[in-house]
Amino acid sequence: MLRVLQRSSRMVAPAARNFSSEAGNNKLVITEVDDKTGYATVTLNRPPVNSLSLELLRAISQTLDDLQNNKSRGMILTSSSNTVFSAGLDIMEMYKPNQERLRDFWSTLQDVWFKLYGSPFPTAAAINGHAPAGGCLLSLCCEYRVMCPNYTIGLNETQLGIVAPTWFQASLRNTISRRESELALTLGKMYTTDEALKVGMIDEIAENKEKALEQAVAFLNRFRKISPMARAMTKQALRSKDIVELEDNRSQDIDLFVYAVNQPAVQKGLEVYLESLKKKAQK
């Protein structure tokens, strides 16, 4: 319990205040802050599908730092695409990789998870498109998820011959039942919007992105009269076990990822997947 409190004391922001809407815009992540509410809308902006490259992960990590430093009252994560929230990890980061960049890539993804999963400010995901694998992970890190109709979401790593790391799995178990998590992870199941609502992977459905953003704001508004510090410490205590586990095994997790990616069978699987994407693009 002492370690939980020590972590919370490092991460909890003081009582929140409004801050300028001029905060942190760049080509990959666009941040817009409502000066009235203090909520930041963070839009992933790496066309065409917001695949998570090292550069995009660095931009997300920096954005989360900026929001914490500016004592954000809340964050809404969404996408500039009309059909994809995020397609997940950029396959090109893992196919025939530069080994140093590969390690940096995974370490930066760990950073993003630490900062988003354990953020002191409340978070919501307005999922306005498909969210497989890493896209699903980003949404699971948030405390609330609202999704538009006719899309899919899930941790589908096993379909690519990849094992979802334990901290991916923890993010899912924190959201849906353990039994449903086991089925979802082993099958690499992608859920429709309606299916995701039924199992609790999302909290609500919105008819379009505009409505999704409105519903995300309504969720954040529920904390307006709650002590920011009490809320943050409660959240971080609930999630601390998962965070501490990765902290204690961070280097080993990177080593395991690098080892797995470099296996011939995995490289072949990635090659086959890339070929399938090329064929789809040619149709």
Disulfide bonds with the S-S distance in Angstrom:
none
